[in-house]
Amino acid sequence: MDIRINDSDKITMTHTGLLPGKTGKVIHVCFERMTDCRDDYAEIVLPSRNVVSSRGFDEGEIAQLQLYLKDQEKNIIKNAKQINHDLIFKL
């Protein structure tokens, strides 16, 4: 599969730390893209890569974001654990 996201459409990714979910800990990952006409948004949960909500991204782009998350899952989990660690020690 050829993964292409236009360079002119800058996408920002943010994520939470580890959060309690129904079947274990989860991470909510948000993708945002601002265009001239609208603000696009997608929220996907790790580790399942299920889409919580989406606005403006088409099905092919969502599939590309899910593939990106599959590839980057270990790094995102590592960063999410660090967020939790930092919060605990700042309290």
N, C-alpha and C positions, 0 to 999 in steps of 0.2 A: 504494500500500500504506500502510495506517495503522500507524504505529509507536507502540506503547503498552507501556510497562513501568511497572507500578504504582509510585507514589511510595513506598509503604510498603516496597517491596522495593529497598532501596538496593543498588546494584551498584558495586563497586570495580573499576577497571581499572588494571592495571599492565602494563608491557612491558619487554622486555630492550633492550639496545643492539643493534647490528648483529652478527649471528652468521653464521659460515660455514654454508652449506647445500649440498645436492647440486648445485643449479643456480645458485648465487649466494648473495648475502647475504640473510638472513631476519631477521624480528623475531617473537618469541613474545609474544603478547598474552594476558593472563589476565583473566578476569572472575570475580568472586566475589560471592556474595550469601548473607548469613546470615539464616535464617528461624528460627522457633521450633522447627521439627522437624528441620531439616537445614542443611548448608552446601552451597550450589550452586557449581559450578565449571565453567568452560569455558576451554580453551586453543585459540587460533586463531593460525595462522601468516600473517604478511604477507610477500610481497604476494599469495600465492595465496588467502588467506582459507579455507584448509583447516582443518577441525577436527582437532586432535591428540587431545584428550580432552574429555569432557563428562559432567557429573553434575548432575542436578536441573533443568537448563534443558530445556524441551520444544523440539520442532523449530521451531515458530514463533518462539520467543525466540532460538534460534540464528540463524535467518534475519535477525531484527532486529539482532542483534549483528554479523552479517556486513555488513549494509547500513550500519550505523554505521561499521564499519571502512572500508568503501569510501568513505564521505563524509569521514572523518577521516584517511585514509591519508597524505596529504602532511604533515600536522602530526605524526603519530606517527613517520614516517620522520625528520623534522627533529629531533624530540626524541631519537630513538634515536641519531642521528649525534652529537648533543651529549653523550649519555651516553658514547659511545666516546671522544670528544674529551677530556672531563673525566678519564676513566680514564687515558688515555695521559699526560696532563700531570701527574697526581698520582703516577705511578710514579717 
